[in-house]
Amino acid sequence: MARRPRARQHSTQYAWLITGPLALFAAVCLAAFWATDPTWYRSWPGGLLALAGVCMAYVGVFNVVIRRSTYSIILTEVPLVLALYYLPPAMITLVVAAATIITQVARSAVVIPAKMWFNVAKGAATISAASLVVAALPAFEGAGPGTWVVITIALLVNTIVDLICLAGVMGVVQGPRAGQEVLRGLPPAIAISCVNIVIGLVFLVTLVANRWSAILLAVLVAALVLMLRSFAEFFRQHRTLTDVYELTKAVREEGADVSLPDVLLGRVRALMRAEYATLWLPSQGRHPEVLLTARVENKGLLDLSPTPAAIRERAITDGQTLAVGPQFGTTQELRKELRTSKIKDAVIVPLRSGQTTIGSLEVVNRLGDTRSFRAADVQVLETIAAHAAAAVENSRLVERLRHDAYHDRLTGLPNRRRITDALAEAVRVRAEKEVVATLLFDVDGQRDVNESMGHAAGDKLLAEVAERLRGIAGPGALVGRIGGDEFVVTLRAESTDVTVRLATEMREQLRGPMTVGTLTLDVDTAVGVSVYPDHGGDPETLIQRAELAANAAKVLPYGVQLFHPALESRAVRRLGIAADLRKALDNDELDVYFQPKVTLSDRHLVGVECLARWTHAAHGEVAPEDFVAVAEHTGQLSRLTERVLSEGLRRCREWAEADRPLSIAVNLSVRTLLDSRFPDHVEELLDHYAVAPAQVTFEISEPGMLGDIERVLPTLYRLRDLGVRLSVDDFGTGASSLSYLRQWPVHEVKIDDSFVQGMATDSGDLAIVRAVISLSREFGLTVVAEGVESELTLDLLEEMGCEIGQGYLFSRPLPYERLEAWFSAQTEPESTPTGEVRRLRAVI
């Protein structure tokens, strides 16, 4: 919306308050001059010449730019000097009035009566005042200095009275400040008037000396006019180029940071010397329609446009610049429509982005009754419009990037960054008796949907949850998505108890059936709740503690958990372990244990599995699943894998050099397989330790691999091509395992110990183990059974055809020194066609 002008504007009809007294003064003076010289009309030939000269002076306006200021030079004083010397006062008054009427009607596209008659009255009154000065001073005696002084004083009075009258009418119509602005132009006006008077006096002296000199003066005037026009045109072009450069620079530097119309329109209006400059951008996506106009007498922008809608629509439809006015003959049929809207001329330039029109830049009514837009102005506006279109696209791109930076692309909800900022603001302006609540909703089953129906279905589920959560959260809440299946709601509540009750109600409303594709799913959520100030003073802490509470809520029947300090103790211990794990890896404090693998048919020792072990100084022995999980979450997993693999390869080389060749097996996480550089690193280590690739087996957990099978397959194929063996670990615990065996480039299947340990007493486990062994043999895969702890189990596995066993029946995982002792105590060398191997003495 536009700001109100500081001074209240009146209708142009208020100009009659000035026009009336001026016209009365001119009429009284004319009557007095007539009475003094009744035969004044006999000088009509000179009057016609003077009329032609004054009309030419009114038309010939030259604009000169001096130090960033524009001065208009009107040579009116030149013919008036001659008129005051040769013509009676009554004739001069009528000549000036007639010249004003002729030029106003001839050059104005739209004649405004109030304005025209003010100019007529002003011209007649000011020249009458000059004539009174001439009458009051001594009479002319030739063209000497005395005459110069009288004429100079008279025309200076003419100039001063002219400026005062103009300031008066501007003050009445547009306010006192407009009148003050006019009066500030009095000094340069007097200076220009003095120059013109001198030129006129030179002409007078020349004509008095020899009337035939009028011919030479006419040639001089013509040459002077051509020179001034060229000079003015040169400066106009230079000034226009400077203004266009400054405008485009401002649009480029400021247009993306502030409102583009504020930067653009005022400058365009001033550059084009137009009464109106308009920017129109139609609504597009989330961008609303923009229609703003800068007007010459308004400080702010108006939310309207004087351009007729039909003319703008024609320009947009054609995609071409449309210029309507006296200077454009091809659009004369549209001038009638402009006159209906009281518009003199207009130029509409479509804003284009590629082949698409995204709006228009328009200027209406060139300032000055006798001026109109020209072809050069159209070119300037087209140049500006090209930069404006680029600025619009850039600003929209910046806005889109800013929106994307703070919103989730899938659901359109605010993301973690936006939620964090909003939560910080809510905490800062919290009322004394309220709490700022953070509710974290963890969607249960979204991963299952991804695996069974595809990620597209999972995305639809998340979008449905987002839409439903936004609908039930209420107008005062902010809903966002901060993770894969985690949504956050921030709101203000009266107390913690009220917050928990709201969380429970929202969870119940969210639990309804949701349609994903052709299926209807019952999706449940776990809700964690944290509140400010009880559970933290900053957004990150509140969100983190809400996540801890949501994890705890997953095992609760009612699914809502308020944060309490006991939930954090486990996380704090985990963070401590994470820091210490990094130090342990830096100081080589992790140990590698080895568990033997034995062929069941002949009890030959064929290899060992390399297992990481860590004894913490404060916590004692840390379970492998704990520190491996910590390594995954803290980015230390690659270092941990490298530590185990390097130690295994080193021992493998030592055993080979001692004529005791043994293969090694190393566990790999799916996260490691997602690293495309891992196969290259394995190849480097194999070369460094001089170990054959066939001596290395990588065991990958089946449940972990199922979720990312498409992403890890390229790495598996590269490892297979490298020559290492691949094994599916924990086989039987995942989903759809059997159907994937044909697709995976693996050499070995390792039956999970939960089935092996129960097969001697549970017929179901026995059936599973038998089926896995049978299927693996059909696929030509080696079968390894882990968890062999009894001779009965050993006999059953051997009977089913299982090739390799591993478990406490043979040996626990042992450090290297104890493993060497185990070799000496539990194995003995045996010669085979392929060389010497170690064979178990007995199984105890």
Secondary structure in CASP SS format (residue, H / E / C, confidence):
PFRMAT SS
TARGET T0000
AUTHOR 0000-0000-0000
METHOD secondary structure of the structure
MODEL  1
M C 1.00
A C 1.00
R C 1.00
R C 1.00
P C 1.00
R C 1.00
A C 1.00
R C 1.00
Q C 1.00
H C 1.00
S C 1.00
T H 1.00
Q H 1.00
Y H 1.00
A H 1.00
W H 1.00
L H 1.00
I H 1.00
T H 1.00
G H 1.00
P H 1.00
L H 1.00
A H 1.00
L H 1.00
F H 1.00
A H 1.00
A H 1.00
V H 1.00
C H 1.00
L H 1.00
A H 1.00
A H 1.00
F H 1.00
W H 1.00
A H 1.00
T H 1.00
D C 1.00
P C 1.00
T C 1.00
W H 1.00
Y H 1.00
R H 1.00
S H 1.00
W H 1.00
P H 1.00
G H 1.00
G H 1.00
L H 1.00
L H 1.00
A H 1.00
L H 1.00
A H 1.00
G H 1.00
V H 1.00
C H 1.00
M H 1.00
A H 1.00
Y H 1.00
V H 1.00
G C 1.00
V E 1.00
F E 1.00
N E 1.00
V E 1.00
V E 1.00
I E 1.00
R C 1.00
R C 1.00
S E 1.00
T E 1.00
Y E 1.00
S E 1.00
I E 1.00
I E 1.00
L C 1.00
T C 1.00
E H 1.00
V H 1.00
P H 1.00
L H 1.00
V H 1.00
L H 1.00
A H 1.00
L H 1.00
Y H 1.00
Y H 1.00
L C 1.00
P C 1.00
P H 1.00
A H 1.00
M H 1.00
I H 1.00
T H 1.00
L H 1.00
V H 1.00
V H 1.00
A H 1.00
A H 1.00
A H 1.00
T H 1.00
I H 1.00
I H 1.00
T H 1.00
Q H 1.00
V H 1.00
A H 1.00
R H 1.00
S C 1.00
A C 1.00
V C 1.00
V C 1.00
I C 1.00
P H 1.00
A H 1.00
K H 1.00
M H 1.00
W H 1.00
F H 1.00
N H 1.00
V H 1.00
A H 1.00
K H 1.00
G H 1.00
A H 1.00
A H 1.00
T H 1.00
I H 1.00
S H 1.00
A H 1.00
A H 1.00
S H 1.00
L H 1.00
V H 1.00
V H 1.00
A H 1.00
A H 1.00
L C 1.00
P C 1.00
A C 1.00
F C 1.00
E C 1.00
G C 1.00
A C 1.00
G C 1.00
P H 1.00
G H 1.00
T H 1.00
W H 1.00
V H 1.00
V H 1.00
I H 1.00
T H 1.00
I H 1.00
A H 1.00
L H 1.00
L H 1.00
V H 1.00
N H 1.00
T H 1.00
I H 1.00
V H 1.00
D H 1.00
L H 1.00
I H 1.00
C H 1.00
L H 1.00
A H 1.00
G H 1.00
V H 1.00
M H 1.00
G H 1.00
V H 1.00
V H 1.00
Q H 1.00
G C 1.00
P H 1.00
R H 1.00
A H 1.00
G H 1.00
Q H 1.00
E H 1.00
V H 1.00
L H 1.00
R C 1.00
G C 1.00
L H 1.00
P H 1.00
P H 1.00
A H 1.00
I H 1.00
A H 1.00
I H 1.00
S H 1.00
C H 1.00
V H 1.00
N H 1.00
I H 1.00
V H 1.00
I H 1.00
G H 1.00
L H 1.00
V H 1.00
F H 1.00
L H 1.00
V H 1.00
T H 1.00
L H 1.00
V H 1.00
A H 1.00
N C 1.00
R C 1.00
W C 1.00
S H 1.00
A H 1.00
I H 1.00
L H 1.00
L H 1.00
A H 1.00
V H 1.00
L H 1.00
V H 1.00
A H 1.00
A H 1.00
L H 1.00
V H 1.00
L H 1.00
M H 1.00
L H 1.00
R H 1.00
S H 1.00
F H 1.00
A H 1.00
E H 1.00
F H 1.00
F H 1.00
R H 1.00
Q H 1.00
H H 1.00
R H 1.00
T H 1.00
L H 1.00
T H 1.00
D H 1.00
V H 1.00
Y H 1.00
E H 1.00
L H 1.00
T H 1.00
K H 1.00
A H 1.00
V H 1.00
R H 1.00
E H 1.00
E H 1.00
G C 1.00
A C 1.00
D C 1.00
V C 1.00
S C 1.00
L H 1.00
P H 1.00
D H 1.00
V H 1.00
L H 1.00
L H 1.00
G H 1.00
R H 1.00
V H 1.00
R H 1.00
A H 1.00
L H 1.00
M H 1.00
R C 1.00
A E 1.00
E E 1.00
Y E 1.00
A E 1.00
T E 1.00
L E 1.00
W E 1.00
L E 1.00
P C 1.00
S C 1.00
Q E 1.00
G C 1.00
R C 1.00
H E 1.00
P C 1.00
E C 1.00
V E 1.00
L E 1.00
L E 1.00
T E 1.00
A E 1.00
R E 1.00
V C 1.00
E C 1.00
N C 1.00
K C 1.00
G C 1.00
L E 1.00
L E 1.00
D C 1.00
L C 1.00
S C 1.00
P C 1.00
T C 1.00
P C 1.00
A H 1.00
A H 1.00
I H 1.00
R H 1.00
E H 1.00
R H 1.00
A H 1.00
I H 1.00
T H 1.00
D H 1.00
G C 1.00
Q C 1.00
T C 1.00
L E 1.00
A E 1.00
V E 1.00
G C 1.00
P C 1.00
Q C 1.00
F C 1.00
G H 1.00
T H 1.00
T H 1.00
Q H 1.00
E H 1.00
L H 1.00
R H 1.00
K H 1.00
E H 1.00
L H 1.00
R H 1.00
T H 1.00
S C 1.00
K C 1.00
I C 1.00
K C 1.00
D C 1.00
A E 1.00
V E 1.00
I E 1.00
V E 1.00
P E 1.00
L E 1.00
R E 1.00
S E 1.00
G C 1.00
Q C 1.00
T E 1.00
T E 1.00
I E 1.00
G E 1.00
S E 1.00
L E 1.00
E E 1.00
V E 1.00
V E 1.00
N E 1.00
R E 1.00
L C 1.00
G C 1.00
D C 1.00
T C 1.00
R C 1.00
S C 1.00
F C 1.00
R C 1.00
A H 1.00
A H 1.00
D H 1.00
V H 1.00
Q H 1.00
V H 1.00
L H 1.00
E H 1.00
T H 1.00
I H 1.00
A H 1.00
A H 1.00
H H 1.00
A H 1.00
A H 1.00
A H 1.00
A H 1.00
V H 1.00
E H 1.00
N H 1.00
S H 1.00
R H 1.00
L H 1.00
V H 1.00
E H 1.00
R H 1.00
L H 1.00
R H 1.00
H H 1.00
D H 1.00
A H 1.00
Y H 1.00
H E 1.00
D C 1.00
R C 1.00
L C 1.00
T C 1.00
G C 1.00
L C 1.00
P E 1.00
N C 1.00
R H 1.00
R H 1.00
R H 1.00
I H 1.00
T H 1.00
D H 1.00
A H 1.00
L H 1.00
A H 1.00
E H 1.00
A H 1.00
V H 1.00
R H 1.00
V C 1.00
R C 1.00
A C 1.00
E C 1.00
K C 1.00
E C 1.00
V E 1.00
V E 1.00
A E 1.00
T E 1.00
L E 1.00
L E 1.00
F E 1.00
D E 1.00
V E 1.00
D E 1.00
G C 1.00
Q H 1.00
R H 1.00
D H 1.00
V H 1.00
N H 1.00
E H 1.00
S H 1.00
M H 1.00
G C 1.00
H H 1.00
A H 1.00
A H 1.00
G H 1.00
D H 1.00
K H 1.00
L H 1.00
L H 1.00
A H 1.00
E H 1.00
V H 1.00
A H 1.00
E H 1.00
R H 1.00
L H 1.00
R H 1.00
G H 1.00
I H 1.00
A H 1.00
G C 1.00
P C 1.00
G C 1.00
A C 1.00
L E 1.00
V E 1.00
G E 1.00
R E 1.00
I C 1.00
G C 1.00
G C 1.00
D C 1.00
E E 1.00
F E 1.00
V E 1.00
V E 1.00
T E 1.00
L E 1.00
R E 1.00
A E 1.00
E C 1.00
S C 1.00
T H 1.00
D H 1.00
V H 1.00
T H 1.00
V H 1.00
R H 1.00
L H 1.00
A H 1.00
T H 1.00
E H 1.00
M H 1.00
R H 1.00
E H 1.00
Q H 1.00
L H 1.00
R C 1.00
G C 1.00
P E 1.00
M E 1.00
T E 1.00
V E 1.00
G C 1.00
T C 1.00
L E 1.00
T E 1.00
L E 1.00
D E 1.00
V C 1.00
D E 1.00
T E 1.00
A E 1.00
V E 1.00
G E 1.00
V E 1.00
S E 1.00
V E 1.00
Y E 1.00
P C 1.00
D C 1.00
H C 1.00
G C 1.00
G C 1.00
D C 1.00
P H 1.00
E H 1.00
T H 1.00
L H 1.00
I H 1.00
Q H 1.00
R H 1.00
A H 1.00
E H 1.00
L H 1.00
A H 1.00
A H 1.00
N H 1.00
A H 1.00
A H 1.00
K C 1.00
V C 1.00
L C 1.00
P C 1.00
Y C 1.00
G C 1.00
V E 1.00
Q E 1.00
L E 1.00
F C 1.00
H C 1.00
P H 1.00
A H 1.00
L H 1.00
E H 1.00
S H 1.00
R H 1.00
A H 1.00
V H 1.00
R H 1.00
R H 1.00
L H 1.00
G H 1.00
I H 1.00
A H 1.00
A H 1.00
D H 1.00
L H 1.00
R H 1.00
K H 1.00
A H 1.00
L H 1.00
D H 1.00
N C 1.00
D C 1.00
E C 1.00
L C 1.00
D E 1.00
V E 1.00
Y E 1.00
F E 1.00
Q E 1.00
P E 1.00
K E 1.00
V E 1.00
T E 1.00
L C 1.00
S C 1.00
D C 1.00
R C 1.00
H E 1.00
L E 1.00
V E 1.00
G E 1.00
V E 1.00
E E 1.00
C E 1.00
L E 1.00
A E 1.00
R E 1.00
W E 1.00
T E 1.00
H E 1.00
A C 1.00
A C 1.00
H C 1.00
G E 1.00
E E 1.00
V E 1.00
A C 1.00
P H 1.00
E H 1.00
D H 1.00
F H 1.00
V H 1.00
A H 1.00
V H 1.00
A H 1.00
E H 1.00
H H 1.00
T H 1.00
G C 1.00
Q C 1.00
L H 1.00
S H 1.00
R H 1.00
L H 1.00
T H 1.00
E H 1.00
R H 1.00
V H 1.00
L H 1.00
S H 1.00
E H 1.00
G H 1.00
L H 1.00
R H 1.00
R H 1.00
C H 1.00
R H 1.00
E H 1.00
W H 1.00
A H 1.00
E H 1.00
A C 1.00
D C 1.00
R C 1.00
P C 1.00
L C 1.00
S E 1.00
I E 1.00
A E 1.00
V E 1.00
N E 1.00
L E 1.00
S C 1.00
V H 1.00
R H 1.00
T H 1.00
L H 1.00
L C 1.00
D C 1.00
S C 1.00
R C 1.00
F H 1.00
P H 1.00
D H 1.00
H H 1.00
V H 1.00
E H 1.00
E H 1.00
L H 1.00
L H 1.00
D H 1.00
H H 1.00
Y H 1.00
A C 1.00
V C 1.00
A C 1.00
P H 1.00
A H 1.00
Q H 1.00
V E 1.00
T E 1.00
F E 1.00
E E 1.00
I E 1.00
S E 1.00
E H 1.00
P H 1.00
G H 1.00
M H 1.00
L H 1.00
G C 1.00
D C 1.00
I H 1.00
E H 1.00
R H 1.00
V H 1.00
L H 1.00
P H 1.00
T H 1.00
L H 1.00
Y H 1.00
R H 1.00
L H 1.00
R H 1.00
D H 1.00
L H 1.00
G C 1.00
V C 1.00
R E 1.00
L E 1.00
S E 1.00
V E 1.00
D E 1.00
D E 1.00
F E 1.00
G C 1.00
T C 1.00
G C 1.00
A C 1.00
S C 1.00
S H 1.00
L H 1.00
S H 1.00
Y H 1.00
L C 1.00
R C 1.00
Q C 1.00
W C 1.00
P C 1.00
V C 1.00
H C 1.00
E E 1.00
V E 1.00
K E 1.00
I E 1.00
D C 1.00
D H 1.00
S H 1.00
F H 1.00
V H 1.00
Q H 1.00
G H 1.00
M C 1.00
A C 1.00
T C 1.00
D C 1.00
S H 1.00
G H 1.00
D H 1.00
L H 1.00
A H 1.00
I H 1.00
V H 1.00
R H 1.00
A H 1.00
V H 1.00
I H 1.00
S H 1.00
L H 1.00
S H 1.00
R H 1.00
E H 1.00
F C 1.00
G C 1.00
L C 1.00
T E 1.00
V E 1.00
V E 1.00
A E 1.00
E E 1.00
G C 1.00
V C 1.00
E C 1.00
S C 1.00
E H 1.00
L H 1.00
T H 1.00
L H 1.00
D H 1.00
L H 1.00
L H 1.00
E H 1.00
E H 1.00
M H 1.00
G C 1.00
C C 1.00
E C 1.00
I E 1.00
G E 1.00
Q E 1.00
G C 1.00
Y C 1.00
L C 1.00
F C 1.00
S C 1.00
R C 1.00
P C 1.00
L E 1.00
P C 1.00
Y H 1.00
E H 1.00
R H 1.00
L H 1.00
E H 1.00
A H 1.00
W H 1.00
F H 1.00
S H 1.00
A H 1.00
Q H 1.00
T E 1.00
E E 1.00
P E 1.00
E E 1.00
S E 1.00
T E 1.00
P C 1.00
T C 1.00
G E 1.00
E E 1.00
V E 1.00
R E 1.00
R E 1.00
L E 1.00
R C 1.00
A C 1.00
V C 1.00
I C 1.00
END
